[in-house]
Amino acid sequence: MVSAPHAASRDSTLQLLRHARLNLPWLIHGFTTRSGGTSKPYGGNALNLGFTRDDSRAAVECNRQLLLQAMGADVPGWRLTTLRQVHSDMVHAVESAPEHPLAGDGLITRTPELVLGVQTADCLPIILADPRRRAVGVFHAGWRGTLKRIVEKGLGEMRRHYGTRPEDVLAAVGPGVHACCYRVGDEVRDRCHSQFAYGRELFREMRESDVVHEKYPLLFLTARPPGHGPQEHVLYLDLVEANRRQLLDAGVRRENVAASELCTSCRLDLFFSHRGEKGTTGRMLAVAGIRTAG
């Protein structure tokens, strides 16, 4: 399980969260938090790793170098490879760092000294490692990518390119928005129902609680009997469970699939959150790479 310190406030220490099951001698990996960088627009000393509108390119490049240092991958030969993410099911097998960012939402490799990374700020980061073939993949799964089965297709690409067997795979789902905070519309529910036999199990429905109604009830009095006013339902999607089920359906062993219990929207002290920060936020990276020997 991915763990993190329960910090009460943001600090300046770079924190790289790792999964105990991925503690393999040949693998480096981690999920970043928001602290320990040089970016100022998101609270100061922020480790923003995405080239966002509000931050400078120089700050992001410095932050990426700090990350490589924390991973022990800041030596000649190592290269960070990321994507221009488009909420797709496109997965790229890479043997070297491309000159220009590829468009897609998944990267896989067996090449040593490549650090693969996907950016997140609520969507799920997922790392797959194949100990037998020494192959690794990183994937970005929002609701659109989940509907397109990005992680399931990514595992299929690892099987096609490297001979990966699902039963050998170790899967780590990093911090992302959880069902407590991931409010979606009816169209997302309908599309999930059409795609997955277990679609109904992925949603929690509640009646909307309006704090204004509760604070100023006299403003909303009507002549209708109590309980007859309009009540809108609110839907919450369990994105973690949706991707866990995909991995199980693809043949990954249940005991080899684990997910962080940390919700990015709940823990703004630790993470960037697109929803929690109303769209003005930085980006974290989920990263993985293969050592030359070990």
N, C-alpha and C positions, 0 to 999 in steps of 0.2 A: 504494500500500500504506500502511495506517495504521502510523505509526511511533511509538516512545516512547523516552524515555531509559531506559537500563538502570540504574536506581537500585538501590543495594544495600540501602537502607532507606527507610522512609517519611519524607517531609519535609513542609514546610508550604507548598509552592508549588503554586498551582493550575495543573494541566497539562491542556490541552485538545488532544486528538489530532485531527488533520485528515487528510483524504485528498487527495492531490495531484490526482487526477482530478476532484475536486469543487471545484477552485480556479476557480470561475466568478465573474465580476464582480458578478453579481446575487444570489449565494447566500452565506449564512453557515451554517456547520455545524460539528459537532465531536462527539467522544466523550469524556466526562469520565473522570477517574481518581478515586482515593480521596483525594487530597491537596489541601490548600489551602482547607479550610473551617473551620467553627466547631464541629462536632459532637465531643463527647467520648466517647460510649460505644464507639466503634469505633477507638480508638487515639489520640485527640486530634488536633485540627486536621484532622478528616476532612470531606470534601466529600460528606456524605450528602444526597442530593437526593430521597429518598423519605420519606413520613410514616410511619416505622416505629414499632413499639411502644416501642423503647428510647430513641428520640431525642425531643427537644422540638420542637414545631411552630415555635417562634421560631427555633431553630437551622436548621431546614430552609429556612424562608423566607429567612433571611439567606444561606444557601448558594446558594439559587436566584438571589438578587440578585447575588451575587458572580459566578455563572456568566454572567448577562446582561451584567454589566460586562466580563467577559473577552471576550465576543462582540461588544461594541460595541452591544448592544441594550438598554441601560439608560436609554434616552431616552424621552420621552413618545411614546406611540403604539404602542410595541412591547409585546406581551403573550406570556407563556409559556402554552402550552396542552398539557396532559397528559391522561392517561386513567386510569380505574379499570380496570386490566388484569385480564383474566379467562381468559387462555390460549385465545383464541377465534380465529375468522377474520373478526371484525367490523372493518370499516374505515369511518371517518367522513370525509366531505368537509366541511371547515369553511371558512367565509368570515369568521368572527369568533370571538373567544374565547368559549366557552360560559360561562354563569353557574355551572354545576355540571359537574364532570368527567363526561365521557361514558364508558360502559362499552364496552370493546373493546380491540383490540391494534394498530390502525393508524390513522394520520391522514394526510390528503392536503390540499393547498391550492394555490391560485394567488394567494392574497391576500397582499400585502406586509405586513411588520411583524408577522406571526404567527410565533412560534418554536414549532415543533412538537417535542414530546419524548416519548420512551418510556423507561421505567425498566428497568434490567437489573442482574442480579448473578450471571450465568452464561449466561442465555438470550442469544440473538444479537440485537443491534441492527442494523437494516438501513436505510440511507438510499437512496432512489431520487430521481434528479434528471433532469428532462426539459429540456435546454437550449433546445430548439426552442419549446416551449410555456411555458417558465418555470414549471413545476409541480414540486412536491416532495412526497415521502412519507416517513414514518418508520414502522417496523414492529418489533414485539416477537415474536421467534420462538423459543419453547421447543420441546420435542418435540411437545407437543400442537398448538401453532399450526402447526408444520411439517407435521404429518400433515394438518391442515386446509387447507394450502396458503395460509397467510396472505400471504406475499409475492407469490405468483402472483396471488392474488385482488386484492391491493392494486394491482398493476400493471394489472389489468383495470379497477379502479375509476378509475384515472388515465386510462385510455383512454376510459372511458364519460363521465366528467365533463369532461375537458379535451382529448380527442382525441390523447392521448399515443400515439406509435408505439414499440413495444418496441425497435426498432433504434436509436432515438435515446437511449435511457435509459442513464444512468451509475449503477452500483450499487456501494455501499460497504458491506461487512459489517464491523462493528466488533468489538472484542475480546469474546470469550465463551468458554465452556468448550469445549475441543477434544477430539478423539478420544482423546487420551492420558489424559484424566481423566473423561470422561463415561460412567460405568458405568450401564447400564440393565438391565432385566429382560427375560425372554423375551417378555412380552406386548407390549413396545414393538417388538421385532424382528418379531413376527408381524404386528402392525398395519402396520408399514412394508412388509413383504413383500406385504401385501394391497393396499397403496395405490400402490406404485411398482414399475415394471418393473425398476428398478435397485436395489431394496431390499436385496438381499444384498450389494451393493458398499458399503453404508453402515456395515457392522459389522465389527469385529475381535473375534475370539473367542480367549480365552486360558484356560489352566488357572490356578485360583486358587493364589496363592503365600501361604502362611500363615506370617508371620514367627514366630509362637509355635512352630509345628512345627519351623521351622529352628533356633530358639534352644534349644528343649528337646526334642530328638527322642526321648529315652528315655521321655517321658511318653506317647508315642503309639505305642509298639511294640505290634504285634499278631502273632498266629500266622500271619497270611496272608503269602504270598510277596510280596516287593517288587513294587510296581507294581500290586497288586491291591486296594489300599485305595480308598475312594471319592474321586473328584476332581471338584470342581464347576467348571463352566466360567463364565467371566466375559465379559460382552459390553460392548463400548464402541462408542458411536454417534458417527459423524462428522456432527454437526449442520451444520457449515459446508458440507460437500460436498452435503448434502441440499438446502440452500437455494440453493446455486450451480446445481445441476441444475434446480431449479424455474425459476430465472431464465432459464437457457438454453432450457429447454423452452417458456418463454413468449415467446421471440423476442429476448431481450437478447443482444447480440453478446458473444462469449466475451472479447474484449479489453476490454470495458466492465464486466466483473464482477471485482472484486478484494476480497480479504478480509484482515483483520489476521491476522498469525501469532501474536499474543499470546493466551495462554490465561489466563483469569481465575483459574482454580483453581491454576495453577502460579505465577502472579505476584501473590501476596498483598501484596507490597510496593507494587504499582501499582493493584490493583483490589479491589473487593469481590467476594466469591465465596460464594454460598449453600452450596455443597458444601464448599469449602475451609475455611469458618468455621463449619460445623455449624449453619447456619441463623440464627446471630446475626450479622447483617451489615447494612451500609447498601445504598444503591442508587445506581447511576450513571445518567446520562441520555445518550441519543443525541439530538442536537438539530439542527434545520435550519430556516432561514427565508429569506424573499425580501426583498431590499432594494427600496425604493421606486423607485430609479433606479440604473443602473449597467450 
